[in-house]
């Protein structure tokens, strides 16, 4: 089974973006339309995806945000107090 892709642009400026596993059809259709309407964004996404250091930094930031979001949602008072202190700083 081949991966589904969308091609944005023509010739040397063409960018292919592959469908992410588990993305629903409506979101995929919306993303395709966005990329076709914004070819510069498609190029930026492709460049980002090929940069391992940028990807690593993004994934680390995402993991930290998820960790602290889970702490906040669970009612961890120590984390909530530190977040409130940062707001006031």
C-alpha positions in Angstrom: 0.0 0.0 0.0 1.5 3.3 -1.0 1.3 6.5 1.1 -1.1 9.2 0.0 0.6 12.5 -0.9 -0.3 15.9 -2.2 2.0 17.7 -4.7 2.1 21.5 -4.4 3.7 23.5 -7.2 5.2 22.5 -10.5 8.6 21.4 -11.7 11.6 22.2 -9.5 9.4 24.1 -7.1 7.1 21.1 -6.5 6.8 19.9 -3.0 5.3 16.5 -2.0 3.6 16.2 1.4 2.7 12.7 2.7 -0.4 12.0 4.6 0.3 11.4 8.3 -1.0 8.0 9.6 -4.2 8.2 11.6 -5.3 11.6 10.2 -9.0 11.7 9.4 -10.2 12.4 5.9 -11.7 15.8 6.7 -8.4 17.0 8.2 -6.4 15.6 5.3 -8.7 17.4 2.8 -8.4 20.7 4.7 -4.6 20.4 4.9 -4.4 19.7 1.1 -6.4 22.8 0.4 -4.3 24.9 2.7 -1.1 23.7 1.2 -2.3 24.2 -2.4 -3.3 27.8 -1.4 -0.1 28.4 0.5 2.8 26.9 -1.5 5.4 28.8 0.6 4.1 27.1 3.7 4.4 23.7 2.0 8.0 24.5 1.2 8.7 25.5 4.8 7.1 22.3 6.1 9.2 20.2 3.8 12.4 22.1 4.8 11.5 21.7 8.5 10.9 17.9 8.1 14.3 17.4 6.5 16.1 19.3 9.4 16.8 16.8 12.2 17.9 19.4 14.7 14.7 21.5 14.1 12.6 18.4 14.4 14.3 17.3 17.6 13.8 20.7 19.2 10.1 20.7 18.1 9.5 17.3 19.5 11.3 18.1 22.8 9.2 21.2 23.2 6.0 19.3 22.5 6.9 16.6 25.0 7.6 19.2 27.7 4.4 21.1 27.0 2.4 17.8 27.2 4.1 16.9 30.4 3.3 20.2 32.1 -0.2 20.3 30.7 -0.9 16.9 32.2 0.5 18.1 35.5 -1.8 21.2 35.4 -4.9 19.1 34.5 -4.2 16.6 37.3 -4.2 19.5 39.8 -0.5 19.2 40.8 -0.4 22.2 43.2 3.4 22.6 43.1 3.4 22.9 39.3 0.3 25.2 39.4 2.1 27.5 41.9 5.2 27.6 39.8 3.2 28.5 36.7 1.4 31.3 38.6 4.7 32.6 39.8 6.0 32.7 36.2 2.9 34.6 35.1 3.8 37.3 37.7 7.5 37.4 36.9 
